[in-house]
Amino acid sequence: MRKTVVCCLLAAMVFCTSCGAPAPGFLPGETAAPGYVLPDIDPVDAPSDDSPLINRNYYKSVEDIDLSVEELYIEIYPTYNEESELLTRKAFEKHRSRDKSYNPTLNAHIWQGNPNDPANRDGRLGFDDPDYNCTIRVRGNSTRGLSVKNFKVKLTQPGARLYGYDSLNLNKHIMDDTRTNNKMSMDLLQLMQHDFSSMQTKFIRLYINDVGVDGSQTGFQDQGLYIWVEQPGVDYLKNHGLDPNGSLYKAESFEFRRYPDQIRTEDDPLYNQEEFESVIKSMCNPDHEKLIRMLDAINDYSINFSETFYRYFDEDNYLAWLGTNILFGNKDAVAHNFLLYSPSGSEKWYFLPWDYDSSLEDKEITEWNDGYYQVFGVHIFWAVPFHQRYLRMEGSVEKISVCIDEMMQTVFTESNIIYLSEEYLKVLREFFMRDTDYEMLVDYHIGRRLRRLTPEEIAAIMEEDVGYEDDSFWFRVRSAEDPFSIFFPRRIEGPILNRYSAVRNSYDRFYLTLQSPTAGYIQEPVKTDDGWIFRWDAAFDFQQDRVTYELIIAKDVELTDIVLRATNITSNEYLVDSLPEGDIYYRFIARDAQGYEQYPLNIAFYYTGDTRTRYNALAHFYNDGTY
């Protein structure tokens, strides 16, 4: 019988068009922060326009979302870099994944519509410079090393705007077969007027004309489907009715820790912008002192956390952000891919969305293994102390439940998702029936596989040998007489039509995973005079059940050559008398009184030659026998 997580909701909790419930929860003995006033929100009517975060650029209906395809034409010119080298777009081929130290910018000209059409040629976006009106560079992190690039276009003429912005993000989303995970997420969030503010997106058909050093031109070559997404900055704040003088930051590797060596004020002699932006990057109107005040308070454990939270954050906004990530199954927003916004004259910080490429994966709810429990529901965020301390507050899970239930009934509905899915497929079918996008995607997948396969393995795949199901699929697509009939239904149409199922499964998993204790890390063992001490993060059970632990230590990655298996451990550490020399693999399993389990967050990699295999919920160290 399923264990009940939410026995009953407090009578004071009411449903409203925002996601928060009026009454904050506190740990035993805690009180409300000084000056905290319960939100005075009518349970029937929406919050007034005086609400601190209102998206004034939202859609009342999913049918109001613009799903047309815009044509953009970009002409790229040879450009001198700082070393006086004359570069063309071929320079972009030298990019490497996750390396932003190499980032050449080229002069270009952009047209909204075919420049060969006399109606468009003269305007050139409304300015007359005959040479260039923008610059272009590669954008992204892991994708910048791929053959297909995402682009950042910056308009250079004062006051120039396209779609309301002087900076354009053009994304290929090559690692997302459907191209539309991020767009679907942003489009759905555009239906939320209160407590959240999404990003506008637009389908783009992109053409590029490369001009050579000798003046030769390729002519405008079809680059296929791209998607434009708003650039966070002053224009974004203005266009969404937010404070244009407010501070906006983008998390890069940010877990709300203090980061004293990186996060400094600009007048600090040790301030280093590159180090600062490796943690969190200012998008406009930086106020590092305000950011530091918030981080100082969060990381001061002498202050009651509820006091800190309600002083520096808006609970309704936080619940909306947390709830959307849970429903999207977004595992990529724990330490990056989100924005923090603070209006001028306010100490409050608000969460805003950024990048949902890793969302909306549809997997059966019965597909559990040792890596699944901690990547759904609130467990995704448990490793970050800030989120963990909120989730430990009395009533927090009930509030998230209220928020998620309401969003499922109003925004993430089956009708909304099906409507968008069917409209997207109309666009995608047109693009993938043409060679450009189809070839790019197939080449991307086969290229990834060729790099890690031997000639013998490729031969086995082509013979449809067992053990290569996904690889075999891509090679069969490449050699099929009618590849579109194989490729499109499986890789694009199927995942898109299953998106409501993906959201629904994430919703069900939220409640299911609440049954399990929380996840944590197991540390590398420490040698003492008495033996080896293994320690791990203590698990928390939302139903307050008693939690015990099992510790497994083995000499192999499959945990079959067992060194020790200890069960019913009541503390989060265990002393082992001795360990053999060599590789040691280990994990703990947290288990509550009802038998629900949780595994650690550690990841171990096992190497066979050049092949690397990832093992979830497993830790590794090498005992060289010197102790």
C-alpha positions in Angstrom: 0.0 0.0 0.0 1.4 3.4 -1.0 2.6 5.4 2.0 0.8 8.7 2.4 3.0 11.8 2.0 0.5 14.5 2.4 -1.9 13.5 5.1 -3.9 16.6 4.8 -3.4 20.1 3.6 -3.6 22.9 6.2 -7.0 24.4 6.3 -5.5 27.8 5.7 -4.1 26.7 2.3 -6.1 27.9 -0.6 -5.7 27.5 -4.4 -5.0 30.7 -6.3 -3.6 31.5 -9.7 -0.1 31.8 -8.1 1.6 28.6 -6.9 2.2 29.6 -3.3 0.1 28.9 -0.2 -0.5 31.7 2.2 1.1 30.2 5.3 4.8 29.7 5.5 6.1 26.6 7.2 8.6 26.6 10.0 10.7 24.0 11.8 9.7 23.4 15.4 10.5 26.4 17.5 10.9 28.7 14.5 8.9 31.9 14.1 8.2 34.1 11.1 10.9 36.6 10.1 10.4 40.1 11.6 8.1 42.1 9.4 6.8 39.1 7.4 3.2 39.6 6.5 1.0 36.8 5.1 0.1 37.5 1.5 -3.4 39.0 1.3 -4.6 37.2 -1.8 -8.2 36.6 -2.6 -8.7 32.8 -3.0 -10.8 33.3 -6.1 -9.3 36.3 -7.9 -5.8 36.5 -9.4 -3.2 38.6 -7.6 -3.4 42.2 -8.4 -0.9 44.0 -10.7 0.9 45.1 -7.6 2.3 41.6 -7.3 6.1 41.7 -7.3 6.5 39.4 -10.4 4.0 39.7 -13.2 4.8 38.7 -16.7 3.1 41.4 -18.8 4.2 39.6 -22.0 2.3 36.4 -21.5 -0.3 34.4 -23.5 -3.9 33.9 -22.3 -4.3 30.9 -24.5 -1.9 28.4 -26.1 -3.5 29.2 -29.5 -2.1 32.8 -29.2 1.5 31.6 -29.3 3.2 32.5 -32.6 4.4 29.3 -34.3 5.1 30.8 -37.7 8.5 30.4 -39.3 10.6 33.6 -39.8 13.4 33.8 -42.4 16.7 35.3 -41.4 19.6 35.8 -43.9 23.1 36.4 -42.6 26.1 37.4 -44.8 29.4 36.8 -43.0 32.5 38.8 -44.0 36.3 38.2 -43.5 37.3 39.9 -40.3 40.6 40.7 -38.6 41.1 39.3 -35.1 43.3 40.9 -32.4 46.4 39.2 -33.9 45.7 40.8 -37.3 44.7 37.5 -38.8 42.0 37.6 -41.4 39.3 35.1 -40.4 36.3 33.7 -42.2 33.6 31.4 -40.9 36.0 28.5 -41.3 37.5 29.7 -38.0 34.4 28.5 -36.2 35.5 24.9 -37.0 38.3 25.2 -34.5 36.0 25.5 -31.5 36.2 22.8 -28.8 33.4 21.7 -26.5 33.4 23.4 -23.1 36.3 25.7 -24.1 35.3 29.3 -24.4 38.8 30.7 -24.4 38.7 30.6 -28.3 35.8 32.7 -29.4 36.4 34.7 -32.6 33.8 37.3 -33.6 33.1 38.1 -37.3 31.4 41.0 -39.0 28.2 40.2 -40.7 25.0 41.6 -42.1 21.5 40.3 -41.2 18.2 40.7 -43.1 14.7 39.9 -41.9 13.5 38.2 -45.1 15.3 37.4 -48.4 17.7 40.3 -49.3 17.3 39.4 -53.0 13.7 40.5 -52.7 13.7 44.3 -53.6 11.2 44.9 -50.7 13.8 43.7 -48.2 17.1 44.7 -49.8 16.9 48.4 -49.2 15.8 48.3 -45.6 18.5 46.0 -44.2 16.7 46.0 -40.8 16.2 49.8 -41.1 19.9 51.0 -41.3 21.9 51.8 -44.3 25.5 50.6 -43.6 26.5 48.8 -46.8 29.1 46.6 -45.1 27.8 45.2 -41.9 25.2 45.8 -39.3 26.0 43.0 -36.8 28.6 40.6 -35.5 28.3 36.9 -35.2 30.1 34.3 -33.0 29.5 30.8 -31.8 27.5 30.4 -28.6 26.9 27.5 -26.2 29.2 25.3 -24.1 29.3 21.6 -24.8 27.8 22.2 -28.3 30.4 24.6 -29.5 32.7 21.7 -30.5 30.1 20.1 -32.8 30.1 20.6 -36.5 26.7 22.3 -36.3 26.9 25.6 -34.5 24.6 27.8 -32.4 25.1 31.5 -33.0 25.1 34.8 -31.1 24.3 37.8 -33.3 24.9 41.3 -32.0 23.4 44.3 -33.8 26.0 47.0 -34.0 23.9 50.1 -35.0 22.8 52.3 -32.0 19.1 51.7 -31.3 18.8 48.7 -33.7 16.4 46.0 -32.6 15.2 42.7 -34.0 12.3 41.1 -32.2 12.8 43.8 -29.6 16.5 42.9 -29.0 19.9 44.0 -30.0 21.4 40.6 -29.3 20.0 37.4 -30.8 20.4 33.8 -29.7 20.0 31.4 -32.6 20.0 27.7 -31.4 20.2 24.6 -33.5 19.6 22.3 -30.5 21.4 19.5 -32.4 21.6 17.3 -29.3 17.8 17.4 -29.1 16.5 15.3 -32.0 13.1 17.1 -31.8 14.8 20.5 -31.7 11.9 21.7 -29.5 12.4 20.6 -25.9 13.4 24.1 -24.9 10.7 25.8 -27.0 7.9 23.6 -25.7 9.0 24.4 -22.1 9.2 28.1 -22.7 5.9 28.2 -24.7 4.1 26.5 -21.9 5.6 28.8 -19.3 4.3 31.8 -21.3 0.9 30.8 -20.1 1.9 31.8 -16.5 1.1 35.5 -15.8 2.0 35.6 -12.1 5.1 34.5 -10.1 7.1 33.6 -13.2 8.3 35.1 -16.5 9.2 32.9 -19.4 11.2 33.5 -22.6 9.8 34.3 -26.0 10.9 31.9 -28.7 10.5 31.8 -32.5 11.1 29.3 -35.3 13.8 30.5 -37.7 14.8 29.3 -41.1 18.4 30.5 -41.4 20.4 31.2 -44.5 24.1 32.1 -44.5 26.2 33.5 -47.3 30.0 33.2 -46.6 32.2 35.8 -48.2 35.8 34.6 -48.8 39.0 36.5 -48.4 39.2 36.8 -52.2 35.7 38.2 -52.3 34.1 35.0 -53.5 30.6 34.1 -52.1 28.9 30.8 -51.4 25.5 32.3 -52.0 22.8 32.0 -49.3 23.0 28.4 -48.1 20.0 26.9 -46.2 21.1 26.1 -42.6 17.7 24.5 -41.8 15.7 25.1 -38.7 17.0 27.3 -35.8 15.1 28.6 -32.8 15.5 32.1 -31.5 15.2 32.7 -27.8 15.2 36.0 -26.0 18.5 37.3 -24.6 18.3 38.0 -20.8 19.2 41.6 -20.2 17.7 45.1 -20.0 15.6 44.5 -23.1 14.2 41.3 -21.6 13.3 43.0 -18.4 11.6 45.9 -20.3 9.7 43.6 -22.6 8.3 41.6 -19.8 7.3 44.5 -17.6 10.0 43.9 -15.1 12.3 46.6 -13.6 14.8 47.6 -16.3 17.1 48.8 -13.6 17.0 45.5 -11.8 20.0 43.2 -11.5 20.0 40.0 -13.5 22.5 37.1 -13.2 22.8 33.7 -14.9 24.0 30.7 -12.9 27.0 29.0 -14.3 28.1 26.7 -11.4 26.2 28.2 -8.6 24.8 26.3 -5.6 24.1 29.4 -3.3 27.3 28.8 -1.4 29.4 31.8 -0.4 32.3 31.3 -2.9 34.5 33.8 -1.1 37.4 33.5 -3.5 35.3 34.1 -6.6 32.3 36.2 -5.5 33.8 39.6 -4.6 32.8 43.2 -5.2 34.4 45.0 -8.1 36.4 47.3 -5.8 37.9 44.4 -4.1 41.7 44.2 -5.1 41.3 40.5 -5.5 38.2 40.7 -7.8 38.6 38.7 -11.0 35.8 39.0 -13.5 36.6 35.6 -15.2 36.6 33.8 -11.8 33.4 35.6 -10.8 31.6 34.6 -14.0 32.7 31.0 -13.7 30.2 30.9 -10.8 27.5 33.3 -11.8 27.5 35.8 -14.6 25.9 39.3 -14.6 23.6 39.9 -17.5 22.7 43.5 -16.7 22.9 46.0 -13.9 25.3 44.1 -11.6 25.0 44.7 -7.9 27.6 42.3 -6.4 27.1 43.8 -2.9 23.4 42.9 -2.9 24.3 39.4 -4.2 26.9 39.0 -1.4 24.4 40.1 1.3 22.0 37.4 0.2 24.8 34.7 0.1 26.2 35.8 3.4 22.8 35.4 5.0 22.1 32.0 3.4 25.4 30.6 4.6 25.2 32.0 8.1 23.8 29.0 10.0 23.3 31.1 13.1 20.3 32.8 11.4 17.0 31.0 11.3 16.7 29.8 7.7 13.0 30.8 7.4 13.9 34.3 8.3 16.6 34.4 5.6 14.4 32.8 3.0 11.4 35.1 3.4 13.6 38.1 3.5 15.5 37.4 0.3 13.1 35.3 -1.8 9.5 35.2 -2.9 8.0 31.9 -2.0 5.4 31.8 -4.8 8.1 32.5 -7.4 10.4 29.8 -5.8 7.6 27.2 -5.8 6.7 28.0 -9.5 10.4 27.6 -10.5 10.8 24.4 -8.5 7.5 23.0 -9.7 8.2 23.6 -13.4 11.6 21.9 -13.2 10.0 18.9 -11.4 7.3 18.6 -14.0 9.7 19.0 -16.9 12.0 16.4 -15.4 14.7 19.0 -15.8 17.9 17.6 -14.1 20.0 20.5 -15.5 18.9 23.4 -13.2 20.6 22.4 -10.0 23.7 24.6 -10.3 23.2 26.4 -13.7 20.6 27.1 -16.4 18.6 29.5 -14.3 18.4 33.2 -13.9 18.3 35.3 -10.7 16.6 38.7 -10.9 16.4 41.4 -8.2 14.4 44.7 -8.7 16.3 47.9 -7.9 15.6 49.1 -4.4 14.7 45.6 -3.2 16.6 42.8 -1.4 14.3 40.1 -3.0 15.6 37.7 -5.6 13.4 35.9 -8.1 14.1 32.7 -10.1 13.6 32.9 -13.9 14.0 30.1 -16.5 16.9 29.5 -18.9 17.5 26.4 -21.1 15.3 23.3 -20.9 17.1 21.2 -23.5 17.4 18.3 -21.1 13.7 18.3 -20.2 10.6 16.3 -21.3 12.2 12.9 -21.6 9.5 10.2 -21.6 10.4 7.1 -19.7 8.1 4.5 -18.2 7.6 5.0 -14.5 8.5 1.4 -13.9 12.0 2.0 -15.2 13.9 2.2 -11.9 17.5 1.5 -11.2 20.1 2.7 -8.8 20.4 6.0 -10.6 16.8 6.9 -10.9 15.5 7.8 -7.5 17.6 10.9 -7.0 16.9 12.4 -10.4 13.2 13.0 -10.0 11.0 15.2 -7.8 12.6 17.2 -5.0 15.5 14.7 -4.9 17.0 16.5 -7.9 17.7 19.6 -5.7 18.5 17.9 -2.4 22.3 18.1 -2.7 22.2 21.9 -2.7 21.9 23.0 1.0 19.8 26.1 0.1 17.1 23.9 -1.4 17.5 21.2 1.2 16.9 23.6 4.0 13.7 24.9 2.4 12.5 21.4 1.8 13.1 20.5 5.5 10.8 23.4 6.6 7.5 22.2 7.9 4.8 22.4 5.2 7.2 22.8 2.3 6.3 19.5 0.6 2.6 20.3 0.9 3.1 23.7 -0.7 5.0 22.2 -3.6 2.2 19.7 -4.0 -0.4 22.5 -4.2 1.7 24.3 -6.8 2.3 21.2 -8.9 -1.3 20.1 -8.8 -2.5 23.5 -9.9 0.0 23.8 -12.8 -1.1 20.4 -14.0 -4.7 21.6 -14.1 -4.1 25.0 -15.7 -0.8 25.1 -17.7 0.6 21.6 -18.3 -2.7 20.2 -19.4 -3.1 17.5 -22.0 -4.9 19.7 -24.4 -2.2 22.5 -24.3 0.6 20.0 -24.8 -1.1 18.1 -27.6 -2.0 21.4 -29.4 1.7 22.5 -29.3 2.9 19.1 -30.3 0.8 18.9 -33.4 1.7 22.4 -34.4 5.4 21.7 -33.9 5.2 18.6 -36.0 3.8 20.6 -39.0 7.0 22.7 -38.9 9.4 19.9 -38.2 8.0 17.6 -40.9 8.6 20.3 -43.5 12.2 20.8 -42.4 13.2 17.2 -42.0 11.7 16.1 -45.3 14.4 18.4 -46.8 18.0 17.2 -46.8 19.5 19.9 -44.6 18.2 19.1 -41.1 17.8 15.4 -41.8 21.5 15.1 -42.9 22.7 17.2 -40.0 21.0 15.1 -37.4 22.0 11.7 -38.8 25.6 12.8 -39.3 25.7 14.0 -35.7 24.6 10.7 -34.3 26.7 8.5 -36.6 29.7 10.8 -36.1 29.4 10.3 -32.4 29.3 6.6 -32.8 32.1 6.3 -35.3 34.5 8.0 -33.0 34.1 5.3 -30.4 33.6 2.2 -32.6 36.2 -0.1 -34.1 35.9 -1.2 -37.7 34.9 -4.7 -36.5 32.1 -3.2 -34.4 30.9 -1.1 -37.3 30.8 -4.2 -39.5 28.8 -6.0 -36.8 26.3 -3.1 -36.7 25.9 -3.2 -40.4 25.0 -6.8 -40.2 22.4 -5.9 -37.5 24.3 -7.9 -34.9 22.8 -8.1 -31.4 23.9 -5.6 -28.8 23.9 -2.5 -31.0 20.2 -1.6 -31.2 20.6 2.2 -31.2 23.8 2.2 -33.2 22.2 -0.2 -35.7 19.2 2.1 -36.1 21.3 5.1 -37.2 23.3 3.0 -39.7 20.1 1.5 -41.1 18.7 5.0 -41.5 21.8 6.0 -43.4 21.5 3.1 -45.8 17.7 2.9 -46.2 16.0 3.6 -49.4 13.3 5.6 -47.6 15.1 6.8 -44.5 12.5 9.4 -43.6 9.8 6.8 -43.0 12.1 5.1 -40.4 13.7 8.1 -38.9 11.0 10.7 -38.4 8.4 8.5 -36.5 10.9 7.1 -34.0 13.2 10.1 -33.3 10.9 13.1 -33.7 7.2 12.3 -34.0 7.1 9.7 -31.2 8.9 11.8 -28.5 6.9 14.9 -29.3 3.6 13.1 -29.2 4.6 11.6 -25.9 5.4 14.8 -24.1 2.2 14.9 -22.1 3.1 11.4 -20.9 6.6 12.7 -20.0 5.0 15.5 -17.9 2.5 13.2 -16.3 5.2 10.7 -15.4 7.2 13.4 -13.8 4.1 14.4 -11.8 3.6 10.8 -10.7 7.3 10.4 -9.9 7.2 13.5 -7.7 4.8 11.7 -5.4 6.4 8.3 -5.8 9.9 9.5 -5.0 8.7 11.3 -1.8 8.3 7.8 -0.4 12.1 7.3 -0.5 14.6 8.8 1.8 16.7 11.7 0.4 19.9 11.2 -1.6 23.4 12.2 -0.6 27.1 11.6 -1.2 29.4 9.0 0.2 32.9 10.3 0.9 36.2 8.7 0.2 37.2 6.6 3.3 39.6 8.0 5.8 42.4 5.8 7.3 42.8 5.9 11.1 44.6 3.9 13.6 41.5 1.8 14.1 40.8 1.2 10.4 39.0 2.8 7.5 36.1 5.2 8.3 33.4 5.4 5.6 31.0 8.4 5.9 28.0 9.6 3.9 25.3 12.3 4.1 22.6 11.4 6.5 19.3 10.7 4.7 16.0 12.6 5.5 12.6 10.9 5.3 9.7 13.1 4.6 7.4 10.9 6.6 9.8 10.9 9.5 10.3 7.1 9.3 13.4 5.6 10.9 16.2 5.2 8.3 19.0 2.6 8.3 21.8 2.1 5.9 23.5 -0.7 4.1 27.2 -0.4 3.1 28.6 -2.4 0.2 32.3 -2.5 -0.6 33.7 -4.6 -3.5 36.8 -5.0 -5.6 34.9 -4.8 -8.9 32.6 -2.2 -10.5 29.7 -4.6 -10.7 29.9 -5.2 -6.9 30.1 -8.9 -7.2 33.6 -9.4 -5.6 32.4 -8.3 -2.2 34.8 -7.1 0.5 32.1 -6.2 3.0 28.3 -5.9 3.2 27.0 -4.4 6.4 23.2 -3.9 7.0 21.0 -2.1 9.5 23.6 0.6 10.2 21.9 3.3 12.3 24.5 6.1 11.8 25.9 7.7 8.7 29.4 6.3 9.2 31.0 2.9 9.5 34.4 1.6 10.6 36.0 -1.1 8.4 39.1 -2.9 9.9 41.0 -3.2 6.7 40.8 -2.9 2.9 42.7 -4.8 0.2 45.1 -3.0 -2.1 43.8 -1.9 -5.5 40.5 -0.5 -6.8 37.8 -0.2 -4.2 34.1 0.4 -5.3 31.5 1.2 -2.7 28.0 2.6 -2.1 25.5 3.0 0.7 21.8 2.3 0.4 19.4 4.3 2.7 16.3 2.3 3.6 13.3 3.5 5.6 11.0 1.5 7.8 8.6 0.8 4.9 11.4 -0.6 2.7 11.7 2.4 0.4 15.3 2.9 -0.7 17.6 5.6 -1.8 21.1 5.5 -3.4 24.0 7.9 -3.3 24.6 10.7 -5.8 28.2 9.6 -6.6 29.2 8.7 -10.1 32.1 6.3 -11.0 33.7 5.8 -14.3 35.2 2.5 -15.4 37.8 2.5 -18.3 38.5 -0.3 -20.7 41.1 1.1 -23.1 39.6 4.3 -24.5 36.1 3.2 -23.6 34.5 4.9 -20.5 31.5 3.5 -18.8 29.5 5.5 -16.3 28.1 3.9 -13.2 25.5 5.7 -11.2 25.3 5.7 -7.4 28.8 4.3 -7.1 32.0 5.7 -5.6 35.6 4.6 -6.3 39.1 5.1 -4.9 42.4 3.3 -5.3 44.1 1.9 -2.2 47.8 1.9 -3.0 48.7 0.1 0.2 50.9 2.9 1.6 48.9 3.3 4.8 
